């Protein structure tokens, strides 16, 4: 990318960032009618928990407003609950959600993590609500919150945590909503509040826990749910039928929009049903028709911002390479060394694509519900570390085959694959030092730009299972280098192996776009196809796959791998194209992918 093009890209990125900030802040604050704040709570065992709270300006000590405590799914951060909090606050409610300990910007449940000999996390206290009880007490004691009119609810694990909170405060809670979670607390404590189960017809998590084939009717007819409804085991619960009276606090209902577990917090049918149930259970200060929702505009802005972050990093990387200090990182062009015949190129490309994606589900199974191992402590990021190792080794085997099939015949050397650091085909330590400085600058500028966005919007970039957050000190000091180390096999071998399939030796806009497309398809096609296959199986077939050791979670998380890989691979493409060597690409993308890893959804430690 030329300097002028990179400059234009940087300016466009900044303009789009400002636009996204304005729109996202407008939606969050109802265009100035709601204050949005971030804060910290400290639990009895010293765990610092991050929270986000939406406070309508109409909520005062003289005129307190109803409160909503929303629990996000296991591994998610506060912004995973944005739809419910935004729509509740628009209607005059004070809405609050927390980062589950060990995720987002919250510390782990022990403050300082310790693992036993079985790689299981050791906690100093047993809090079954994972700090949601503490959050409820904080919220309900605020002077501008009507503690006698509270609503609790949550998605997935958040539903399991908050129903326990609701049972602890039945004199205050008027409605508990479980979204995609078929666990209902302790039946001996009773359910003296309205209750709703909102669960997608294709909820893969529920399917795994029931028949795993064609129906989730077992969820509706399960004895624990009938206990909530006050029905005999021989009775039948009808989906969509209201039992009792929500106005009287005895309402019960099951609703099932056609959606998936991972989509439930972003599905308009779920959100509209939630708003309708809230307005039937309590008197909200600012009634708005449940069909009137705005959160999807903000979701669209998040998609735009994820793309903008990638464009910003690419522009910064390219502009730095045009400076006098770093222009010397570009070495001579050694030309394309890969397959030239159409047949052999396609065979190699197909092999490359399969090697990138074939192990994803198996890797998630290794950190699922099976025997704990070293990588279990990294949560879902542990699965990605295993994937990196397996993929790195697979691509190494690919390169060995390349050597014997083509490389040896063409006398291809390691320097021809981008390992040289000078035009004299030598390896210079000074080049590596300048590479480290360059990579730190690209990362530092990009991370600083994101922190500025975060400061302005009070929002991370969270889209279903992909998430970018600031890095808290605990993870920066204990996990960042670890993530760089474990992701090195994939990053290094991907940079080398792509030299055999992607041409970097032409500089026209058309050829660059073609090469970038090929590069990203090589890295992301298999994960995308795998994810689409998994989603289609659940969405249309009403059944899920990869159920062993919770491998189905891998089917969900493949999308996060694809999005993250798309960003770092595009960044690496432009750096590699400019420098003609792999080292600036490897070091820079390692820093970025480590950032994504330590803030990823499901990073628990």
C-alpha positions as MATLAB code, in Angstrom:
seq = 'XXXXXXXXXXXXXXXXXXXXXXXXXXXXXXXXXXXXXXXXXXXXXXXXXXXXXXXXXXXXXXXXXXXXXXXXXXXXXXXXXXXXXXXXXXXXXXXXXXXXXXXXXXXXXXXXXXXXXXXXXXXXXXXXXXXXXXXXXXXXXXXXXXXXXXXXXXXXXXXXXXXXXXXXXXXXXXXXXXXXXXXXXXXXXXXXXXXXXXXXXXXXXXXXXXXXXXXXXXXXXXXXXXXXXXXXXXXXXXXXXXXXXXXXXXXXXXXXXXXXXXXXXXXXXXXXXXXXXXXXXXXXXXXXXXXXXXXXXXXXXXXXXXXXXXXXXXXXXXXXXXXXXXXXXXXXXXXXXXXXXXXXXXXXXXXXXXXXXXXXXXXXXXXXXXXXXXXXXXXXXXXXXXXXXXXXXXXXXXXXXXXXXXXXXXXXXXXXXXXXXXXXXXXXXXXXXXXXXXXXXXXXXXXXXXXXXXXXXXXXXXXXXXXXXXXXXXXXXXXXXXXXXXXXXXXXXXXXXXXXXXXXXXXXXXXXXXXXXXXXXXXXXXXXXXXXXXXXXXXXXXXXXXXXXXXXXXXXXXXXXXXXXXXXXXXXXXXXXXXXXXXXXXXXXXXXXXXXXXXXXXXXX';
ca = [
       0.000    0.000    0.000;
       1.442    3.364   -1.039;
       1.832    6.262    1.388;
      -1.005    8.281   -0.140;
      -3.404    5.330   -0.009;
      -2.413    4.552    3.580;
      -2.936    8.196    4.571;
      -6.405    8.206    3.017;
      -7.212    4.935    4.777;
      -6.099    6.397    8.120;
      -8.251    9.506    7.643;
     -11.272    7.412    6.650;
     -10.724    5.199    9.709;
     -10.686    8.203   12.025;
     -13.824    9.698   10.436;
     -15.687    6.392   10.718;
     -14.519    6.014   14.319;
     -15.949    9.431   15.210;
     -19.221    8.527   13.493;
     -19.446    5.227   15.373;
     -18.669    6.956   18.676;
     -21.475    9.479   18.147;
     -24.060    6.852   17.183;
     -23.056    4.339   19.869;
     -23.102    7.000   22.585;
     -26.423    8.248   21.288;
     -28.022    4.802   21.471;
     -26.492    4.011   24.877;
     -27.595    7.300   26.429;
     -30.925    7.630   24.604;
     -29.387   10.763   23.097;
     -28.518   12.351   26.411;
     -31.393   11.078   28.565;
     -29.373    8.290   30.230;
     -26.003    8.417   31.982;
     -23.780    5.409   31.300;
     -21.039    4.698   33.794;
     -18.384    2.054   34.410;
     -17.311    1.102   37.907;
     -15.700   -1.496   40.139;
     -17.012   -3.556   43.044;
     -14.863   -5.569   45.443;
     -16.185   -8.890   46.727;
     -15.631  -10.346   50.193;
     -12.685  -12.380   48.922;
     -11.043   -9.366   47.308;
     -12.118   -9.951   43.715;
     -12.479   -6.710   41.745;
     -15.543   -6.903   39.497;
     -16.229   -4.523   36.624;
     -19.762   -3.257   36.078;
     -21.658   -1.060   33.649;
     -24.736    0.853   34.727;
     -27.343    2.825   32.764;
     -28.999    5.580   34.856;
     -31.938    7.492   33.333;
     -31.894   11.173   34.299;
     -35.461   10.760   35.505;
     -34.261    8.408   38.257;
     -33.724   10.453   41.423;
     -33.827    9.942   45.174;
     -37.205   11.691   45.170;
     -38.462    9.623   42.253;
     -36.591    6.274   42.320;
     -36.792    4.019   39.283;
     -37.143    0.226   39.009;
     -33.852   -1.645   38.668;
     -32.646   -4.364   36.308;
     -29.719   -6.667   37.051;
     -28.745   -8.504   33.882;
     -26.355  -11.464   33.819;
     -24.343  -12.073   30.657;
     -23.457  -15.557   29.442;
     -20.505  -17.553   30.708;
     -17.267  -15.961   29.494;
     -18.952  -12.801   28.189;
     -18.387   -9.189   29.206;
     -20.782   -6.414   30.180;
     -21.599   -5.348   26.629;
     -23.073   -8.757   25.840;
     -26.101   -7.535   27.805;
     -26.373   -4.212   25.977;
     -29.664   -4.930   24.204;
     -31.566   -5.579   27.435;
     -29.928   -2.727   29.345;
     -30.402   -0.195   26.560;
     -34.068   -1.034   26.077;
     -34.751   -1.085   29.842;
     -33.017    2.261   30.414;
     -34.949    3.853   27.514;
     -38.062    2.968   29.494;
     -36.766    4.662   32.631;
     -35.203    1.701   34.474;
     -31.760    1.705   36.061;
     -29.974   -1.221   34.380;
     -26.763   -2.865   35.501;
     -24.609   -5.741   34.327;
     -21.206   -7.099   35.369;
     -18.220   -8.804   33.811;
     -18.256  -12.351   35.132;
     -15.153  -12.830   37.329;
     -12.219  -13.885   35.188;
     -13.680  -12.260   32.060;
     -13.883   -8.803   30.568;
     -12.287   -6.358   32.999;
     -13.030   -8.379   36.139;
     -10.370  -10.219   38.112;
     -10.485  -13.935   38.632;
     -12.471  -15.294   41.566;
      -9.405  -15.444   43.799;
      -7.758  -12.149   42.905;
      -4.495  -14.067   42.495;
      -5.071  -17.311   40.621;
      -3.824  -20.638   41.893;
      -4.363  -24.016   40.245;
      -4.226  -27.390   41.952;
      -2.444  -30.494   40.684;
      -5.457  -31.322   38.500;
      -5.339  -27.909   36.789;
      -8.545  -26.840   38.506;
      -8.873  -23.238   39.706;
      -8.780  -22.911   43.485;
     -11.240  -20.356   44.879;
     -11.090  -18.926   48.361;
     -14.873  -18.703   48.722;
     -17.745  -20.429   47.028;
     -20.096  -17.882   45.463;
     -22.688  -19.704   43.330;
     -23.932  -16.388   41.900;
     -20.432  -15.364   40.706;
     -20.728  -11.915   42.283;
     -24.258  -11.228   40.982;
     -25.578  -11.245   44.561;
     -23.084   -8.509   45.409;
     -24.120   -6.562   42.307;
     -27.814   -6.860   43.199;
     -27.210   -5.528   46.692;
     -25.238   -2.591   45.299;
     -27.880   -1.786   42.689;
     -30.880   -2.115   44.994;
     -29.277    0.115   47.651;
     -28.685    3.054   45.285;
     -30.863    5.959   46.446;
     -32.389    6.497   43.004;
     -33.420    2.808   42.601;
     -36.810    1.527   43.750;
     -35.613   -1.559   45.618;
     -39.182   -2.891   45.888;
     -39.489   -3.148   42.090;
     -36.518   -5.090   40.779;
     -36.104   -7.243   37.676;
     -33.416   -9.895   37.285;
     -32.485  -12.040   34.338;
     -29.690  -13.250   32.165;
     -28.529  -15.217   29.180;
     -27.092  -18.729   29.498;
     -24.974  -18.897   32.674;
     -26.196  -15.402   33.527;
     -29.691  -16.841   33.844;
     -28.455  -19.494   36.263;
     -26.673  -16.901   38.403;
     -29.539  -14.392   38.507;
     -32.328  -16.838   39.315;
     -30.411  -17.623   42.500;
     -30.333  -13.886   43.203;
     -34.084  -13.665   42.545;
     -34.747  -16.482   44.996;
     -32.646  -14.669   47.602;
     -34.769  -11.503   47.220;
     -38.296  -12.640   46.458;
     -39.752   -9.657   48.317;
     -38.001   -7.301   45.875;
     -37.810   -9.128   42.539;
     -40.927   -8.896   40.378;
     -39.636  -10.768   37.322;
     -36.877  -13.261   36.558;
     -36.155  -14.007   32.906;
     -34.003  -16.958   31.870;
     -32.756  -16.557   28.305;
     -31.424  -19.851   26.946;
     -30.838  -21.364   30.397;
     -32.917  -24.297   31.659;
     -31.650  -24.309   35.249;
     -33.939  -22.932   37.909;
     -32.153  -22.535   41.224;
     -33.291  -24.296   44.389;
     -36.955  -25.447   44.228;
     -37.129  -25.577   48.012;
     -36.772  -21.782   48.138;
     -39.847  -21.282   45.968;
     -40.526  -18.842   43.127;
     -42.537  -15.927   44.484;
     -42.030  -13.746   41.398;
     -43.000  -13.710   37.743;
     -40.902  -16.049   35.629;
     -40.237  -16.370   31.905;
     -38.101  -18.781   29.932;
     -37.095  -17.301   26.563;
     -35.285  -19.954   24.581;
     -34.599  -20.330   20.879;
     -36.187  -23.176   18.986;
     -32.675  -24.046   17.793;
     -30.827  -23.353   21.051;
     -27.813  -25.646   20.614;
     -26.904  -25.494   24.295;
     -30.394  -26.701   25.271;
     -30.382  -29.318   22.517;
     -27.150  -30.786   23.876;
     -28.646  -30.975   27.352;
     -31.847  -32.708   26.174;
     -32.695  -34.970   23.259;
     -30.112  -33.446   20.887;
     -32.431  -34.245   18.014;
     -35.251  -32.324   16.312;
     -36.949  -30.807   19.370;
     -36.413  -28.966   22.625;
     -39.877  -29.868   23.868;
     -38.126  -31.775   26.649;
     -37.065  -28.381   28.002;
     -40.716  -27.316   28.326;
     -41.820  -30.573   29.913;
     -38.888  -31.011   32.296;
     -39.983  -31.567   35.939;
     -37.779  -28.699   37.278;
     -39.564  -26.194   34.999;
     -42.962  -27.590   35.935;
     -41.976  -27.016   39.572;
     -41.436  -23.342   38.738;
     -44.867  -23.283   37.076;
     -46.449  -25.088   40.033;
     -47.625  -27.906   37.771;
     -47.710  -31.668   38.213;
     -45.254  -33.776   36.238;
     -48.161  -35.203   34.239;
     -49.274  -31.725   33.107;
     -48.139  -30.227   29.799;
     -46.655  -26.742   29.429;
     -47.738  -25.020   26.233;
     -45.210  -22.755   24.604;
     -46.476  -19.163   24.420;
     -49.321  -19.683   26.910;
     -49.335  -17.399   29.946;
     -49.991  -19.198   33.228;
     -51.047  -17.122   36.211;
     -51.114  -13.328   36.064;
     -48.053  -11.134   35.553;
     -49.873   -8.159   37.070;
     -50.371  -10.190   40.239;
     -46.801  -11.542   40.347;
     -47.810  -15.114   39.536;
     -47.107  -15.096   35.794;
     -45.310  -17.964   34.080;
     -44.533  -18.350   30.387;
     -42.202  -20.073   27.914;
     -41.475  -18.288   24.614;
     -39.373  -19.699   21.784;
     -38.413  -17.412   18.903;
     -36.595  -19.164   16.079;
     -32.976  -18.519   16.958;
     -29.759  -20.075   18.280;
     -28.196  -19.965   21.728;
     -25.323  -17.739   20.592;
     -27.760  -15.387   18.809;
     -30.330  -15.050   21.605;
     -28.985  -11.804   23.150;
     -29.009  -10.199   19.684;
     -32.361  -11.519   18.419;
     -35.081   -8.887   18.227;
     -37.806  -11.393   19.053;
     -36.117  -12.265   22.355;
     -35.522   -8.616   23.266;
     -39.080   -7.554   22.396;
     -40.522  -10.408   24.462;
     -38.325   -9.373   27.377;
     -39.496   -5.744   27.191;
     -43.141   -6.835   26.977;
     -42.761   -9.054   30.065;
     -41.063   -6.285   32.033;
     -43.892   -3.847   31.289;
     -46.441   -6.466   32.324;
     -44.641   -7.082   35.618;
     -43.855   -3.556   36.826;
     -44.822    0.025   36.086;
     -41.974    1.519   34.059;
     -41.497    5.306   34.188;
     -41.387    5.711   30.415;
     -43.578    3.109   28.662;
     -42.569    2.450   25.052;
     -44.132   -0.156   22.802;
     -42.087   -3.383   22.901;
     -41.798   -3.319   19.108;
     -39.851   -0.057   19.403;
     -36.214   -1.133   19.834;
     -33.005    0.664   18.824;
     -30.158   -1.573   20.022;
     -29.686   -3.155   16.586;
     -28.366    0.171   15.279;
     -25.621   -0.057   17.882;
     -24.905   -3.674   16.929;
     -24.388   -2.536   13.342;
     -21.956    0.145   14.545;
     -19.960   -2.534   16.368;
     -19.588   -4.496   13.127;
     -18.384   -1.303   11.437;
     -15.953   -0.549   14.262;
     -14.378   -4.006   14.179;
     -13.659   -3.417   10.487;
     -12.405    0.104   11.218;
      -9.978   -1.162   13.884;
      -8.489   -3.521   11.302;
      -8.215   -0.730    8.704;
      -6.618    1.618   11.239;
      -3.941   -0.923   12.164;
      -3.158   -1.585    8.507;
      -2.878    2.147    7.751;
      -0.568    2.739   10.734;
       1.602   -0.258    9.812;
       1.966    0.901    6.214;
       2.661    4.542    7.106;
       5.376    3.599    9.599;
       7.094    1.537    6.892;
       7.245    4.695    4.773;
       9.217    6.585    7.418;
      12.992    6.987    7.229;
      13.451    4.939   10.403;
      11.586    1.833    9.246;
      11.857    1.930    5.454;
      15.026   -0.162    5.784;
      12.867   -3.083    6.986;
      12.024   -3.689    3.322;
      14.444   -6.154    1.721;
      14.817   -7.100   -1.914;
      12.013   -8.930   -3.663;
      12.893  -12.584   -4.205;
       9.845  -13.305   -6.305;
       7.162  -15.921   -6.007;
       8.466  -19.347   -5.001;
       5.227  -21.329   -4.921;
       3.196  -23.519   -7.200;
       2.692  -22.145  -10.697;
       0.659  -24.900  -12.335;
      -3.104  -24.510  -11.845;
      -3.632  -28.115  -10.821;
      -0.787  -28.253   -8.299;
      -1.722  -24.803   -6.916;
      -5.315  -25.865   -6.282;
      -4.248  -29.104   -4.613;
      -1.871  -27.179   -2.329;
      -4.486  -24.493   -1.605;
      -7.114  -27.060   -0.642;
      -4.598  -28.803    1.605;
      -3.686  -25.480    3.248;
      -7.338  -24.586    3.903;
      -8.058  -27.989    5.435;
      -4.973  -27.865    7.644;
      -6.027  -24.478    9.046;
      -9.483  -25.646   10.103;
      -9.552  -29.395   10.584;
      -8.605  -29.474   14.283;
     -10.713  -26.633   15.713;
     -13.519  -28.728   17.210;
     -11.140  -31.331   18.624;
      -9.094  -28.570   20.252;
     -12.160  -27.196   22.003;
     -12.961  -30.667   23.257;
      -9.587  -30.709   25.008;
     -10.615  -27.766   27.186;
     -14.288  -28.706   27.472;
     -15.843  -30.933   30.093;
     -13.225  -33.659   29.807;
     -10.142  -34.137   31.967;
      -8.538  -30.779   32.869;
      -5.127  -30.084   31.355;
      -2.622  -27.248   31.329;
      -4.600  -25.258   28.757;
      -7.852  -25.527   30.731;
      -6.747  -22.517   32.759;
      -6.970  -20.339   29.637;
     -10.662  -21.121   29.022;
     -11.693  -20.864   25.373;
      -8.364  -19.210   24.624;
      -6.717  -22.445   25.748;
      -8.498  -24.215   22.902;
      -7.099  -21.625   20.491;
      -3.617  -22.234   21.873;
      -3.968  -25.961   21.181;
      -5.307  -25.121   17.726;
      -2.243  -22.943   17.102;
       0.103  -25.780   18.040;
      -1.717  -28.368   15.927;
      -2.029  -26.001   12.978;
       1.610  -24.922   13.240;
       2.787  -28.534   13.168;
       0.410  -29.303   10.280;
       1.747  -26.378    8.232;
       5.302  -27.490    9.020;
       4.454  -30.866    7.470;
       2.934  -28.982    4.534;
       6.259  -27.149    4.049;
       8.208  -30.433    4.209;
       6.000  -31.781    1.423;
       6.521  -28.539   -0.527;
      10.278  -28.934   -0.180;
      10.323  -32.441   -1.635;
       7.683  -31.805   -4.319;
       8.824  -28.404   -5.580;
      11.258  -26.527   -3.370;
      14.230  -28.865   -3.784;
      13.774  -28.999   -7.563;
      13.649  -25.178   -7.797;
      16.492  -24.802   -5.268;
      14.239  -22.730   -3.002;
      16.117  -21.559    0.101;
      14.838  -20.455    3.505;
      15.752  -16.872    2.626;
      13.434  -17.124   -0.373;
      10.600  -17.915    2.046;
      11.071  -14.611    3.868;
      13.574  -15.570    6.570;
      16.338  -13.234    5.348;
      16.794   -9.883    7.101;
      18.971   -8.251    4.460;
      19.630   -8.070    0.739;
      22.802  -10.112    1.314;
      20.688  -13.120    2.354;
      22.052  -12.899    5.896;
      20.341  -12.761    9.274;
      21.064   -9.520   11.148;
      20.299   -9.046   14.841;
      19.963   -5.314   14.282;
      17.088   -5.940   11.889;
      15.258   -7.919   14.579;
      15.787   -5.059   17.040;
      14.271   -2.563   14.611;
      11.463   -5.040   13.915;
      10.649   -5.180   17.627;
      10.527   -1.390   17.812;
       8.337   -1.206   14.716;
       5.963   -3.883   15.998;
       5.675   -2.245   19.418;
       4.837    1.067   17.764;
       2.138   -0.474   15.552;
       0.660   -2.278   18.539;
       1.014    0.679   20.910;
      -0.615    3.166   18.536;
      -3.426    0.724   17.708;
      -4.030   -0.172   21.360;
      -3.959    3.505   22.360;
      -6.469    4.296   19.607;
      -8.765    1.554   20.918;
      -8.416    2.811   24.509;
      -9.449    6.283   23.335;
     -12.504    4.756   21.661;
     -13.239    2.811   24.849;
     -12.872    5.939   26.994;
     -15.288    7.891   24.787;
     -17.925    5.161   24.373;
     -17.439    3.153   27.604;
     -17.822    0.147   25.323;
     -15.737   -2.771   24.173;
     -16.137   -4.361   20.752;
     -18.215   -7.462   21.400;
     -20.012   -9.307   18.617;
     -21.541  -12.646   19.610;
     -18.409  -14.715   20.377;
     -15.742  -12.207   19.283;
     -14.577   -9.583   21.742;
     -11.907   -6.879   22.011;
     -11.371   -5.282   25.434;
      -8.733   -3.244   27.175;
      -6.157   -5.416   28.930;
      -6.309   -5.423   32.710;
      -3.021   -5.488   34.647;
      -3.557   -9.046   35.907;
      -3.579  -10.403   32.357;
      -0.934   -8.077   30.995;
       1.575   -9.343   33.570;
       0.659  -13.018   33.649;
      -0.888  -13.998   30.319;
       0.158  -11.693   27.483;
       3.591  -13.256   26.885;
       2.087  -16.709   27.356;
      -0.437  -16.020   24.598;
       2.320  -14.781   22.297;
       4.283  -17.960   22.931;
       1.398  -20.347   22.317;
       0.165  -18.535   19.207;
       3.647  -18.432   17.647;
       3.363  -21.812   15.852;
       0.358  -20.689   13.804;
       1.579  -17.139   13.157;
       5.084  -18.227   12.122;
       4.121  -21.159    9.911;
       1.228  -19.267    8.321;
       3.610  -16.457    7.308;
       6.050  -18.940    5.774;
       3.567  -21.319    4.131;
       1.594  -18.526    2.462;
       4.723  -17.725    0.431;
       4.002  -20.904   -1.545;
       0.478  -19.809   -2.537;
       0.190  -16.009   -2.522;
       2.029  -13.761   -4.953;
       3.516  -10.602   -3.443;
       5.547   -9.587   -6.498;
       3.052   -7.257   -8.220;
       1.755   -3.916   -6.978;
      -1.332   -3.010   -9.001;
      -4.566   -2.445   -7.050;
      -6.227   -5.383   -8.780;
      -3.437   -7.853   -8.089;
      -3.145   -6.664   -4.482;
      -6.880   -7.140   -3.897;
      -6.691  -10.598   -5.477;
      -3.695  -11.607   -3.348;
      -5.338  -10.297   -0.147;
      -8.535  -12.190   -0.947;
      -6.641  -15.414   -1.580;
      -4.602  -14.959    1.593;
      -7.697  -14.480    3.761;
      -9.586  -17.334    2.125;
      -6.682  -19.656    2.836;
      -6.785  -18.769    6.528;
     -10.493  -18.268    7.132;
     -12.454  -20.365    4.635;
     -12.351  -23.628    6.592;
     -13.384  -22.034    9.932;
     -16.179  -20.084    8.233;
     -17.504  -23.163    6.423;
     -17.280  -25.184    9.633;
     -19.193  -22.532   11.570;
     -21.871  -22.199    8.870;
     -22.289  -25.987    8.821;
     -22.677  -26.028   12.599;
     -25.147  -23.110   12.603;
     -27.213  -24.537    9.741;
     -27.404  -27.912   11.469;
     -28.844  -26.315   14.603;
     -30.917  -23.566   12.985;
     -32.639  -25.654   10.317;
     -32.207  -29.225   11.585;
     -32.903  -28.430   15.265;
     -29.989  -30.594   16.329;
     -26.376  -29.979   17.108;
     -23.101  -31.772   16.515;
     -19.758  -32.057   18.310;
     -21.525  -32.797   21.600;
     -18.708  -34.825   23.168;
     -16.752  -32.898   25.806;
     -18.709  -29.772   24.872;
     -17.136  -29.677   21.436;
     -20.288  -27.936   20.222;
     -18.905  -24.792   21.906;
     -16.104  -25.023   19.383;
     -18.721  -24.862   16.646;
     -19.798  -21.522   18.116;
     -16.289  -20.199   18.722;
     -15.039  -20.958   15.210;
     -16.527  -17.623   14.171;
     -14.327  -15.799   16.699;
     -11.270  -17.561   15.268;
     -12.307  -16.563   11.754;
     -12.859  -12.879   12.637;
      -9.640  -12.575   14.643;
      -7.632  -14.385   11.976;
      -9.098  -12.168    9.257;
      -7.887   -9.065   11.103;
      -4.372  -10.240   11.936;
      -3.882  -11.940    8.562;
      -4.871   -8.768    6.656;
      -2.457   -6.741    8.795;
       0.297   -9.297    8.224;
      -0.422   -9.383    4.493;
       0.331   -5.691    3.994;
       3.400   -5.742    6.229;
       4.748   -8.827    4.434;
       3.996   -7.402    1.021;
       5.956   -4.250    1.847;
       8.936   -5.789    3.650;
       9.250   -9.062    1.672;
      10.281  -10.766    4.910;
       8.269  -12.579    7.570;
       9.738  -11.048   10.743;
       7.831   -7.744   11.009;
       4.682   -9.683   10.104;
       5.254  -12.361   12.746;
       6.134  -10.040   15.628;
       3.404   -7.475   14.913;
       0.628  -10.000   14.445;
       1.778  -11.916   17.530;
       1.266   -8.796   19.641;
      -2.184   -8.193   18.169;
      -3.344  -11.799   18.447;
      -2.135  -11.943   22.073;
      -4.251   -8.843   22.757;
      -7.285  -10.522   21.229;
      -6.570  -13.711   23.170;
      -6.304  -12.217   26.648;
      -9.548  -10.273   26.164;
     -11.394  -13.052   24.339;
     -14.834  -14.280   25.297;
     -14.325  -17.193   27.656;
     -10.867  -16.172   28.901;
     -11.228  -17.409   32.483;
      -8.304  -17.629   34.864;
];
